[in-house]
Amino acid sequence: MDTIDSNQLAEDYGWLFGGVAVVAYVAVAVIFLVAYVRIIQKAGYSGWWVLVGLLPILNVVMFLVFAFSRWPVLRERDALRAGGVYPR
């Protein structure tokens, strides 16, 4: 009876394992990207701001601006509570 050699198995099916890993990575990346877009939209910003997060150094600046600025959704809420009209 033939025994399965792990080196031969890796040579024969290594592309399959690598392909599955790439598909899993892309799926997780898409799920996180969609989640980030939803979070940014709920804050009142355009979902396109997520693309800025892919740029080095600018992503840190964007994070700090979003963290310490007044979010549009909060400005709208405050305007509605005050009985005013939200300026767009």
DSSP file (Angstrom, degrees, kcal/mol; ACC not computed):
  #  RESIDUE AA STRUCTURE BP1 BP2  ACC     N-H-->O    O-->H-N    N-H-->O    O-->H-N    TCO  KAPPA ALPHA  PHI   PSI    X-CA   Y-CA   Z-CA
    1    1 A M              0   0    0      0, 0.0     2,-0.3     0, 0.0     0, 0.0   0.000 360.0 360.0 360.0 138.1    0.0    0.0    0.0
    2    2 A D        -     0   0    0      1,-0.0     2,-0.3     0, 0.0     0, 0.0  -0.566 360.0-142.4 -80.4 139.8    1.3    3.4   -0.9
    3    3 A T        -     0   0    0     -2,-0.3     2,-0.6     1,-0.0    -1,-0.0  -0.759  22.3-112.3 -97.8 150.8    1.8    6.0    1.9
    4    4 A I        -     0   0    0     -2,-0.3     2,-0.5     4,-0.0     3,-0.0  -0.725  25.7-146.8 -86.0 120.3    1.0    9.6    1.3
    5    5 A D     >  -     0   0    0     -2,-0.6     4,-2.5     1,-0.1     5,-0.2  -0.761   4.3-147.0 -87.3 125.6    4.1   11.7    1.3
    6    6 A S  H  > S+     0   0    0     -2,-0.5     4,-2.2     1,-0.2    -1,-0.1   0.834  98.4  53.8 -65.6 -31.3    3.4   15.2    2.8
    7    7 A N  H  > S+     0   0    0      2,-0.2     4,-2.0     1,-0.2    -1,-0.2   0.910 110.3  46.3 -68.3 -40.5    6.0   16.8    0.5
    8    8 A Q  H  > S+     0   0    0      2,-0.2     4,-2.4     1,-0.2    -2,-0.2   0.889 111.5  52.3 -67.4 -38.6    4.4   15.3   -2.6
    9    9 A L  H  X S+     0   0    0     -4,-2.5     4,-2.6     1,-0.2    -2,-0.2   0.912 109.7  48.9 -62.6 -42.5    1.0   16.3   -1.4
   10   10 A A  H  X S+     0   0    0     -4,-2.2     4,-1.3     1,-0.2    -2,-0.2   0.881 112.5  48.4 -65.6 -37.9    2.2   19.9   -0.9
   11   11 A E  H  < S+     0   0    0     -4,-2.0     4,-0.3     2,-0.2    -2,-0.2   0.890 116.8  42.0 -68.6 -38.8    3.7   19.9   -4.4
   12   12 A D  H  < S+     0   0    0     -4,-2.4    -2,-0.2     1,-0.2    -1,-0.2   0.880 131.4  20.8 -76.8 -38.5    0.6   18.5   -6.0
   13   13 A Y  H  X S+     0   0    0     -4,-2.6     4,-1.8    -5,-0.2     3,-0.4   0.228  86.9 107.3-119.9  13.1   -2.1   20.5   -4.1
   14   14 A G  H  X S+     0   0    0     -4,-1.3     4,-2.4     1,-0.2     5,-0.2   0.870  79.9  56.3 -60.0 -38.1   -0.1   23.6   -2.8
   15   15 A W  H  > S+     0   0    0     -4,-0.3     4,-2.4     1,-0.2    -1,-0.2   0.855 105.3  52.9 -62.4 -34.7   -1.8   25.8   -5.4
   16   16 A L  H  > S+     0   0    0     -3,-0.4     4,-2.4     2,-0.2    -2,-0.2   0.926 110.1  45.8 -68.0 -44.6   -5.2   24.7   -4.0
   17   17 A F  H  X S+     0   0    0     -4,-1.8     4,-2.0     1,-0.2    -2,-0.2   0.901 114.8  48.4 -65.0 -40.4   -4.3   25.6   -0.4
   18   18 A G  H  X S+     0   0    0     -4,-2.4     4,-2.2     2,-0.2    -2,-0.2   0.894 111.0  50.8 -64.8 -40.5   -2.9   28.9   -1.5
   19   19 A G  H  X S+     0   0    0     -4,-2.4     4,-2.4     2,-0.2    -2,-0.2   0.898 109.7  49.4 -64.4 -41.3   -6.0   29.7   -3.6
   20   20 A V  H  X S+     0   0    0     -4,-2.4     4,-2.5     1,-0.2    -1,-0.2   0.898 110.6  51.3 -64.6 -40.0   -8.3   28.9   -0.7
   21   21 A A  H  X S+     0   0    0     -4,-2.0     4,-2.4     2,-0.2    -2,-0.2   0.904 110.3  48.7 -64.1 -41.0   -6.2   31.2    1.5
   22   22 A V  H  X S+     0   0    0     -4,-2.2     4,-2.6     2,-0.2     5,-0.2   0.924 111.9  48.6 -65.2 -44.0   -6.4   34.0   -1.0
   23   23 A V  H  X S+     0   0    0     -4,-2.4     4,-2.3     1,-0.2    -2,-0.2   0.910 112.6  48.4 -62.8 -42.2  -10.2   33.6   -1.4
   24   24 A A  H  X S+     0   0    0     -4,-2.5     4,-2.3     2,-0.2    -1,-0.2   0.910 111.9  49.6 -64.5 -41.9  -10.6   33.6    2.4
   25   25 A Y  H  X S+     0   0    0     -4,-2.4     4,-2.5     2,-0.2    -2,-0.2   0.925 112.0  47.3 -63.0 -45.4   -8.4   36.7    2.8
   26   26 A V  H  X S+     0   0    0     -4,-2.6     4,-2.5     2,-0.2    -1,-0.2   0.902 111.2  52.1 -64.0 -40.8  -10.4   38.6    0.1
   27   27 A A  H  X S+     0   0    0     -4,-2.3     4,-2.2     2,-0.2    -2,-0.2   0.924 112.0  45.2 -62.5 -44.4  -13.7   37.6    1.7
   28   28 A V  H  X S+     0   0    0     -4,-2.3     4,-2.4     2,-0.2    -2,-0.2   0.905 112.3  52.2 -66.0 -40.8  -12.6   38.8    5.1
   29   29 A A  H  X S+     0   0    0     -4,-2.5     4,-2.3     1,-0.2    -2,-0.2   0.902 110.4  48.0 -61.9 -41.5  -11.2   42.1    3.6
   30   30 A V  H  X S+     0   0    0     -4,-2.5     4,-2.5     2,-0.2     5,-0.2   0.910 110.5  51.5 -66.4 -41.9  -14.5   42.7    1.8
   31   31 A I  H  X S+     0   0    0     -4,-2.2     4,-2.1     1,-0.2    -2,-0.2   0.925 113.2  44.7 -61.1 -44.8  -16.5   42.1    4.9
   32   32 A F  H  X S+     0   0    0     -4,-2.4     4,-2.6     2,-0.2    -1,-0.2   0.882 111.6  53.0 -68.2 -37.6  -14.4   44.5    6.9
   33   33 A L  H  X S+     0   0    0     -4,-2.3     4,-2.3     2,-0.2    -2,-0.2   0.921 110.1  47.5 -62.7 -44.0  -14.5   47.1    4.1
   34   34 A V  H  X S+     0   0    0     -4,-2.5     4,-2.3     2,-0.2    -1,-0.2   0.902 112.0  50.7 -63.6 -40.8  -18.3   47.0    4.0
   35   35 A A  H  X S+     0   0    0     -4,-2.1     4,-2.1    -5,-0.2    -2,-0.2   0.916 110.0  49.6 -63.8 -42.6  -18.4   47.3    7.8
   36   36 A Y  H  X S+     0   0    0     -4,-2.6     4,-2.4     1,-0.2    -2,-0.2   0.904 110.1  51.0 -62.4 -41.5  -16.1   50.3    7.8
   37   37 A V  H  X S+     0   0    0     -4,-2.3     4,-2.5     1,-0.2    -1,-0.2   0.920 109.8  49.9 -62.5 -43.4  -18.2   52.0    5.1
   38   38 A R  H  X S+     0   0    0     -4,-2.3     4,-2.1     2,-0.2    -1,-0.2   0.896 111.0  49.3 -63.0 -40.0  -21.4   51.4    7.2
   39   39 A I  H  X S+     0   0    0     -4,-2.1     4,-1.3     2,-0.2    -2,-0.2   0.926 111.8  47.9 -65.3 -45.1  -19.7   52.9   10.3
   40   40 A I  H  <>S+     0   0    0     -4,-2.4     5,-2.0     1,-0.2     4,-0.5   0.899 112.1  50.2 -63.1 -40.8  -18.5   56.0    8.4
   41   41 A Q  H ><5S+     0   0    0     -4,-2.5     3,-1.1     1,-0.2    -1,-0.2   0.879 106.8  54.2 -66.0 -37.1  -22.0   56.5    6.9
   42   42 A K  H 3<5S+     0   0    0     -4,-2.1    -1,-0.2     1,-0.3    -2,-0.2   0.780 103.5  57.2 -68.1 -24.9  -23.6   56.2   10.3
   43   43 A A  T 3<5S-     0   0    0     -4,-1.3    30,-1.6    -3,-0.2    31,-0.3   0.619 125.2-105.3 -77.9 -12.5  -21.3   59.0   11.5
   44   44 A G  T < 5S+     0   0    0     -3,-1.1    -3,-0.2    -4,-0.5     2,-0.2   0.497  82.3 116.5 103.1   5.2  -22.7   61.2    8.7
   45   45 A Y  S   <S-     0   0    0     -5,-2.0    -1,-0.4     1,-0.1     2,-0.2  -0.574  73.3 -89.8-100.4 166.9  -19.8   61.1    6.3
   46   46 A S    >   -     0   0    0     -2,-0.2     3,-1.7     1,-0.1     4,-0.2  -0.516  29.7-128.2 -73.0 142.7  -19.5   59.6    2.8
   47   47 A G  G >  S+     0   0    0      1,-0.3     3,-1.6    -2,-0.2     4,-0.2   0.689 102.1  77.3 -64.3 -18.2  -18.5   56.0    2.6
   48   48 A W  G >  S+     0   0    0      1,-0.3     3,-1.5     2,-0.2     4,-0.5   0.696  73.5  79.3 -66.9 -17.7  -15.8   57.0    0.2
   49   49 A W  G X> S+     0   0    0     -3,-1.7     3,-0.8     1,-0.3     4,-0.7   0.727  77.1  73.9 -61.7 -19.8  -13.7   58.3    3.1
   50   50 A V  G X4 S+     0   0    0     -3,-1.6     3,-0.8     1,-0.2     4,-0.3   0.843  86.5  62.3 -62.3 -32.4  -12.8   54.6    3.8
   51   51 A L  G X4 S+     0   0    0     -3,-1.5     3,-1.4     1,-0.3    -1,-0.2   0.814  94.1  61.2 -65.0 -28.8  -10.5   54.8    0.7
   52   52 A V  G X4 S+     0   0    0     -3,-0.8     3,-1.8    -4,-0.5    -1,-0.3   0.824  92.1  68.1 -65.1 -29.3   -8.4   57.4    2.4
   53   53 A G  G << S+     0   0    0     -3,-0.8    -1,-0.3    -4,-0.7    -2,-0.2   0.650  90.2  62.9 -64.0 -14.6   -7.7   54.9    5.1
   54   54 A L  G <  S+     0   0    0     -3,-1.4    -1,-0.3    -4,-0.3    -2,-0.2   0.571  86.0  88.0 -86.2  -9.2   -5.7   52.9    2.6
   55   55 A L  S <> S-     0   0    0     -3,-1.8     4,-1.9    -4,-0.2     5,-0.2  -0.789  84.7-116.4 -95.5 126.8   -3.1   55.7    2.2
   56   56 A P  T  4 S+     0   0    0      0, 0.0     2,-2.9     0, 0.0    -2,-0.1  -0.240  91.5   1.5 -60.7 149.7   -0.2   55.7    4.6
   57   57 A I  T  > S+     0   0    0      1,-0.2     4,-1.8    -4,-0.1     3,-0.5  -0.237 123.0  70.3  67.1 -47.7    0.1   58.7    7.0
   58   58 A L  H  > S+     0   0    0     -2,-2.9     4,-2.7     1,-0.2    -1,-0.2   0.830  91.8  59.8 -64.1 -29.7   -3.1   60.3    5.6
   59   59 A N  H  X S+     0   0    0     -4,-1.9     4,-2.1     2,-0.2    -1,-0.2   0.856 103.9  49.6 -67.2 -32.6   -5.0   57.5    7.3
   60   60 A V  H  > S+     0   0    0     -3,-0.5     4,-2.2    -5,-0.2    -2,-0.2   0.917 111.7  48.4 -69.4 -42.6   -3.7   58.6   10.7
   61   61 A V  H  X S+     0   0    0     -4,-1.8     4,-2.6     2,-0.2    -2,-0.2   0.928 111.8  49.9 -61.4 -45.3   -4.7   62.2   10.0
   62   62 A M  H  X S+     0   0    0     -4,-2.7     4,-2.7     1,-0.2     5,-0.2   0.910 109.3  52.0 -60.4 -43.1   -8.1   61.0    8.9
   63   63 A F  H  X S+     0   0    0     -4,-2.1     4,-2.0     1,-0.2    -1,-0.2   0.919 111.8  45.9 -59.6 -44.9   -8.5   59.0   12.1
   64   64 A L  H  X S+     0   0    0     -4,-2.2     4,-2.1     2,-0.2    -2,-0.2   0.890 112.5  50.2 -68.0 -39.5   -7.6   61.9   14.3
   65   65 A V  H  X S+     0   0    0     -4,-2.6     4,-1.5     1,-0.2    -2,-0.2   0.936 113.7  45.1 -64.2 -45.7   -9.9   64.3   12.4
   66   66 A F  H  < S+     0   0    0     -4,-2.7    -1,-0.2     1,-0.2    -2,-0.2   0.856 113.5  51.6 -66.1 -33.7  -12.8   61.9   12.6
   67   67 A A  H  < S+     0   0    0     -4,-2.0    -1,-0.2    -5,-0.2    -2,-0.2   0.874 121.2  28.8 -71.3 -36.9  -12.1   61.3   16.3
   68   68 A F  H  < S+     0   0    0     -4,-2.1     2,-0.2    -5,-0.1    -2,-0.2   0.435 101.8  87.7-110.5   0.2  -11.9   64.9   17.4
   69   69 A S  S  < S-     0   0    0     -4,-1.5     2,-0.6    -5,-0.2    -4,-0.0  -0.556  86.7 -99.0 -93.5 164.3  -14.3   66.7   15.0
   70   70 A R        -     0   0    0     -2,-0.2    -2,-0.1     1,-0.0    -3,-0.1  -0.737  43.6-126.2 -82.2 121.0  -18.0   67.2   15.5
   71   71 A W    >>  -     0   0    0     -2,-0.6     4,-2.0     1,-0.1     3,-0.6  -0.375  10.2-125.0 -70.7 144.6  -19.7   64.5   13.4
   72   72 A P  H 3> S+     0   0    0      0, 0.0     4,-2.4     0, 0.0   -28,-0.2   0.857 111.0  56.9 -56.8 -36.4  -22.4   65.7   10.9
   73   73 A V  H 3> S+     0   0    0    -30,-1.6     4,-1.9     1,-0.2   -29,-0.1   0.847 107.7  47.9 -66.7 -32.5  -24.9   63.3   12.4
   74   74 A L  H <> S+     0   0    0     -3,-0.6     4,-2.5   -31,-0.3    -1,-0.2   0.869 110.0  51.6 -74.9 -37.0  -24.4   65.0   15.8
   75   75 A R  H  X S+     0   0    0     -4,-2.0     4,-2.2     2,-0.2    -2,-0.2   0.913 111.4  48.5 -62.7 -41.6  -24.7   68.5   14.3
   76   76 A E  H  X S+     0   0    0     -4,-2.4     4,-2.4     2,-0.2    -2,-0.2   0.918 111.1  50.0 -64.3 -43.4  -28.0   67.4   12.7
   77   77 A R  H  X S+     0   0    0     -4,-1.9     4,-2.3     1,-0.2    -2,-0.2   0.922 111.4  48.1 -60.9 -45.2  -29.3   65.9   15.9
   78   78 A D  H  X S+     0   0    0     -4,-2.5     4,-1.8     1,-0.2    -1,-0.2   0.887 111.3  50.7 -64.5 -38.7  -28.5   69.1   17.8
   79   79 A A  H  <>S+     0   0    0     -4,-2.2     5,-2.0     2,-0.2     4,-0.4   0.899 111.6  47.6 -65.6 -40.4  -30.1   71.3   15.2
   80   80 A L  H ><5S+     0   0    0     -4,-2.4     3,-0.8     1,-0.2    -2,-0.2   0.884 111.0  50.9 -68.6 -37.8  -33.3   69.2   15.3
   81   81 A R  H 3<5S+     0   0    0     -4,-2.3    -1,-0.2     1,-0.2    -2,-0.2   0.849 108.0  53.0 -66.7 -33.0  -33.4   69.2   19.1
   82   82 A A  T 3<5S-     0   0    0     -4,-1.8    -1,-0.2    -5,-0.2    -2,-0.2   0.563 116.6-116.6 -79.4  -7.1  -33.0   73.0   19.0
   83   83 A G  T < 5S+     0   0    0     -3,-0.8    -3,-0.2    -4,-0.4    -2,-0.1   0.557  75.3 122.4  84.7   8.0  -36.0   73.2   16.7
   84   84 A G      < -     0   0    0     -5,-2.0     2,-0.5    -6,-0.2    -1,-0.3  -0.259  68.5 -97.2 -91.7-177.5  -33.9   74.7   13.9
   85   85 A V        -     0   0    0     -3,-0.1    -1,-0.1    -2,-0.1    -5,-0.0  -0.872  36.1-118.0-103.7 135.4  -33.3   73.5   10.4
   86   86 A Y        -     0   0    0     -2,-0.5     2,-0.4   -10,-0.1   -10,-0.1  -0.587  26.6-132.1 -74.0 121.0  -30.1   71.6    9.7
   87   87 A P              0   0    0      0, 0.0    -1,-0.1     0, 0.0    -8,-0.0  -0.596 360.0 360.0 -74.7 127.3  -27.9   73.5    7.3
   88   88 A R              0   0    0     -2,-0.4    -2,-0.0     0, 0.0     0, 0.0   0.435 360.0 360.0 -97.5 360.0  -26.7   71.2    4.5
